[in-house]
Amino acid sequence: METSNYTIKEITATTAFEVRHPVLREGKPIESCHFAGDDLPTTFHLGYYTNEQLVGVVTLMKNNHAEINRKHQYQLRGMAVLTNFQKRGIGDALVKKAEQMILARGGMFIWMNAREIAVRFYEKLGYEKHGTPFTIPKIGLHFVMIKSLE
């Protein structure tokens, strides 16, 4: 872990934009950070704070993938860690906390559309590729990745 002086807590979608924007939507309008479903009561957002500075975020939405027949699915979206804080275990900690919280909410399965550069990160956490890769215009190659929490 980067430091022992950290906390992971629930945050609002708007707060998540503080990290989503520079990491995932750099050069685009701040409005591009808003995801459909960000404000649903079944969606939650986590923030990783080190020395009271927000440095990492992740969003979890109760959302079924159209091609996956599993109950109680959550979609992981907007995973981002500020560049200067990457490769310090912050992303790992956020995903593991998200998995715990999904289980506590009755979720049993997680899926995401992972950017090509993030595939190895998720594989190390036990996620597997599912289906064929696809391209999101102006963002790049993505893979659906899945993990059962049962």
JOZITA-V74242 format. One record per residue. N is the residue number from 0. D_FIRST is the distance of its C-alpha to the first C-alpha in whole Angstrom. Layout:
N	D_FIRST
N	D_FIRST
This chain:
0	0
1	4
2	6
3	7
4	10
5	9
6	12
7	13
8	16
9	19
10	21
11	24
12	25
13	26
14	23
15	21
16	24
17	22
18	19
19	21
20	24
21	23
22	21
23	23
24	26
25	26
26	30
27	31
28	32
29	30
30	32
31	31
32	27
33	29
34	29
35	32
36	31
37	28
38	30
39	31
40	31
41	29
42	26
43	23
44	21
45	17
46	15
47	12
48	12
49	11
50	13
51	16
52	16
53	15
54	13
55	13
56	16
57	17
58	21
59	22
60	26
61	28
62	30
63	32
64	32
65	36
66	36
67	34
68	35
69	33
70	33
71	30
72	28
73	26
74	25
75	22
76	22
77	21
78	17
79	16
80	14
81	15
82	16
83	15
84	11
85	11
86	10
87	6
88	5
89	7
90	10
91	9
92	8
93	11
94	13
95	13
96	14
97	16
98	18
99	18
100	20
101	22
102	23
103	24
104	26
105	28
106	26
107	26
108	26
109	24
110	25
111	24
112	26
113	23
114	24
115	24
116	22
117	19
118	21
119	19
120	15
121	17
122	19
123	16
124	15
125	19
126	21
127	24
128	26
129	29
130	33
131	33
132	32
133	33
134	33
135	32
136	35
137	33
138	29
139	30
140	29
141	28
142	27
143	27
144	24
145	25
146	23
147	25
148	23
149	26
